[in-house]
Amino acid sequence: VDEEHKCGGIQRYIRVPLMEVQQLQLEIDALHASLEKKGFNSKGVKDVFGREFSLPVDEEHKCKKLSLTQICCNFSNPHMRAFHTSWFGFFSSFFSTFAAAGLISYIGPDLNLTAEDKGNAAVASVAGTIVFRLLMGYICDKIGARYGLGVLLLLVTPAIVAMIIPGVVTNAGGFIACRLVIGFGLATFVACQVWCSQQFSKSVVGIANATAAGWGNLGGGVTNLTMPYIFLIMMSFANDDIATAWRLCYIVPLALHLLGAAFVFTGRDLPDGNYRELESSGAKQKTDSKVVVVTGITNVNAWILTITYGFCFGVELTMNNVANGFFAKYQGVTPQLAGIAASMFGLMNLFARSLGGLLSDYCNTRWGMRGRLWSCWIIQTCEGIMCLVLGSLTTSLDAPYPTTMTQVPAFVNLPAESWRVAIGAPYGWTPLNGNGCVSSETVLPCGSKQIKATAELKSCLQTQDTLILVQDPPYGTMLIDGVNTTIGTSNADTGLPNECISHANLFSVAVIIVIIFSVFVQMAEGLHFGIVPYVSRPALGIVSGMVGAGGNLGSVIATNIFFKGAFRTDVGVVNLGGMIIGITMLMFFISFPEHGSMLFKKGVLKYDPQLVKPPADYRGSDQMDYGKVALMQGHEGKSAKVVPQA
């Protein structure tokens, strides 16, 4: 029939043996399967408004195949547009939140920040978003992840602008307040994960969620890597004025936020359309706020995952805040080199979180949900072990701790270049106060810092470098102004010469351990969100918000306990490792009635983690009822009856 349901012609029917028909159907099905495996929607399945999907979809119109080619080269609406815009939006917020960590060597002296101020700013950057992540979960269920993500990116931009404008942020209070507001943007993670869960089938949701979140988390590594170098570029625009240069650096995260929000709004809430139009058509049930909130907060599994996720994602947030300072102060390297080392932690997100998602999906194929749970526990426990190894590497050596120690004269280690030797210019360990140089710069015992060299200091040291690294030198003696003088420092308790971390040549070893540690951290994150979509479909947004907020809460706890001055940084890392291993044991208490738990198969435990059940007819925000879709106007203006596509 034609579009008016009138007969369009008469054909003769040929009798074909049933066996031949069945064989032909098998061959067609095999061809479809082959094409779908390559990422083609060979069946021409359309959404409820008549728009054909570019990717193969399941009965709920969620993408069911995800290959490397699709991830890298496909940006089509709705599935891959949601994937790419969600990770980029999350990346933008991560970049802006931890931009200060890469610049702290310059911001600290300019704003006269104490160690406590820096710790409070680090806590603020991840603490405020705990509430915002919970709210974002509700927003995702109520009006959609797309709106939540795009609007939040724009809402935090005033704080970024405040960091740029001279005279706005002039002290610790203003700095902490801006880091707090910018950190709200980390709630985009929840929108990223909910949006991908709504667009991708459970067979590939592990890799989809893990890759989107991993590439978003990559912002933490990229900002640690690039911000020290962006600072050097901005120094040339600011006439070597440090106070102006670090502020100009914030132009980059501002641009990322604006671009990210613009991209997000080009996407689609769900595979079949946006919330409002789907609710109007009858395909989508309107969200009941009370039902989704009560269902989410009364699920025991959701609470356990909230706690355990705090010690993988929370560890990543903590390391993003402290790693740069740890390498710069303890290992005695420049902020630029410290930024490269610290960025290794975040840069592993390029593949490691995806690897966790792949492992989760693989274990699900082999052993079901129990495989997902076991793999998550094993990998996160390995994370805790590597955290112990990283901290233990330097705990037997001396460090610039406590910061209340009396400071000592600073030295600079000049390279023994041939031209220096030839003309008698200073090289090796050189005092900043003595042998022709006059400077009052001091450092902590075993400490180091980067300073701006004055014209007099440049002349004395015979260097053109604007920024130079000054340190406490190794213990020994040298001639200073013709007098044989002891240099370096001794341990206040033992009286023995300090064996400083900065002189132990452990920088490369520490970086390698950080990389391995980071891989386990990111994999554990991906493994967690391979489990989250199964917890409660009617309250997917709320559960995702709870677990995401748990990540930030874990960082707040870890930073407050271990990294605000009560411990040396490396000792704090050791203590954190033990805490990770202990908290991860809670995963043994996760149980799904339809899947079982780590220790018990399905049906052995008569226990339901969903303490308050939603109404029997209540559907999740991404569940469509195609049978209720009325006769409506098609996408191209033609009358079309909307029916479920096979």
Order of alpha helices (4+ residues) and beta strands (2+ residues): alpha-alpha-alpha-alpha-alpha-alpha-alpha-alpha-alpha-alpha-alpha-alpha-alpha-alpha-alpha-alpha-alpha-alpha-alpha-alpha-beta-beta-alpha-beta-beta-beta-alpha-beta-beta-beta-alpha-alpha-alpha-beta-beta-beta-beta
